[in-house]
Every structure is written in C-alpha cells, then in structure tokens.
Amino acid sequence: MPNIYQLYENVREMDVVDIAKIVIMGSHERIVALQKEQLKHGKDATGDDIAPSYKSGVYADYKQSMNSLPEWGTPDLCLEGNFYRGIYFNDDMMNLTSDDPKTPSLKEKYGEGILGLNTEYLKKYGPYFKEKYKEEFNAQLIGKY
C-alpha cells in the first residue's frame, strides 16, 4: 500500500486531460448510442430540431409513422439506417462522424451540427463519465502498488 508521499507523487505525475481522454476513448459505444438516440428525437448538436423540415407533408406523415419521436416534419436522418449504422467516434478528432457515403450531403443539407451530443445528451453521458473517470483516477493513483 502506498504512503502519503507516494500518493502525492502519483498525483503530480497524472495528467487529468489524459485521464479524460482514456475514459472517452473507452466509452465509444455509449457515446454512439446517445448520438443515435438524439438523432431519433430529431435533435442536432445545439439542441435544436434538425432543419430544414421535410418539404412534403405526405413524406412527413410517412416518416412520422416510422418514428414518432421527433416533431412532425422534423428529420431524424434515418430511412434505411445506413447513416446510423455508420456512426462512430473518431479518436483522432475526438468527435462523432459516420462512414456512410451520404454523410457529406447530409451535413451540407442539414448542417455540420447533425453529429455531436447536445447539452441534454452530454448530461446523460455525465454520470457515466464521472464514474469511469473516478475509476481511472483511482487506478492511476493506487494501481501501481
């Protein structure tokens, strides 16, 4: 078991940003799941409805029958599911993206903010992040012994 001085030295050697990065990189699945949930509600990274709305009322009715979570006429960016299936967390850029070929055209039409967790979904991620951060901090603090 470490003594107080050893704990102090361990803390001095820690990089809190690196700990956060370790936690984030270890929680891709949770982040991606939250992103998909946010999109299913028709929300973008700012918390606004994804816009522009559908031009056709008939199509809006059709999409509403497929997913009633967003407001009527608000896109959820899911028809066949390829965009959603392609969503992943990019470690190098520390952001969410999709490898679906439609991604650039979706961003052009609906804005760059279609991917990225808004405040509501970051709050949902917060407790998980806090717990995992605490675990990683403790592991680095005492784990050497």
URHU-V551470 format. One record per residue. N is the residue number from 1. PHI is phi in degrees with one decimal (NA if undefined). Layout:
# URHU-V551470
N&PHI  N&PHI
This chain:
# URHU-V551470
1&NA  2&-72.2  3&-91.2  4&-59.1  5&-63.0  6&-64.4  7&-61.6  8&-58.0  9&-63.1  10&-62.0  11&-63.6  12&-60.5  13&-83.2  14&-73.6  15&-119.1  16&-63.0  17&-68.6  18&-63.3  19&-62.1  20&-60.5  21&-63.8  22&-59.1  23&-64.9  24&-62.7  25&-67.5  26&-90.4  27&-126.1  28&-53.4  29&-59.3  30&-66.3  31&-63.4  32&-64.2  33&-61.9  34&-64.7  35&-61.8  36&-65.0  37&-61.7  38&-60.2  39&-63.3  40&-60.8  41&-89.4  42&73.7  43&-110.2  44&-101.8  45&-68.5  46&-93.7  47&95.7  48&-82.8  49&-64.5  50&-62.4  51&-139.3  52&-81.3  53&-69.7  54&-62.2  55&-77.1  56&-97.0  57&-64.4  58&-64.3  59&-67.3  60&-61.4  61&-62.1  62&-60.0  63&-64.4  64&-65.4  65&-70.5  66&-82.6  67&-153.4  68&-92.2  69&-70.4  70&-77.3  71&-59.1  72&-54.8  73&89.7  74&-85.5  75&-64.7  76&-114.2  77&60.0  78&-135.2  79&-117.7  80&-98.4  81&98.7  82&-65.4  83&-62.3  84&-63.6  85&-62.8  86&-84.6  87&-70.2  88&-149.4  89&-94.6  90&-88.1  91&-60.8  92&-64.9  93&-95.1  94&54.9  95&-147.6  96&-96.9  97&-150.7  98&-136.3  99&-89.5  100&-66.2  101&-58.6  102&-77.6  103&-53.7  104&-59.6  105&-71.4  106&-66.1  107&-65.9  108&-65.5  109&-76.5  110&-107.1  111&103.2  112&-62.1  113&-79.1  114&-69.5  115&-115.8  116&132.0  117&-77.3  118&-83.2  119&-56.2  120&-59.3  121&-80.0  122&-65.1  123&-64.8  124&-69.3  125&-77.5  126&-50.2  127&-60.4  128&-63.7  129&-59.2  130&-59.7  131&-64.7  132&-67.8  133&-63.8  134&-60.9  135&-62.2  136&-68.5  137&-59.0  138&-63.6  139&-61.9  140&-74.1  141&-69.9  142&-113.7  143&-59.9  144&-75.6  145&-113.1
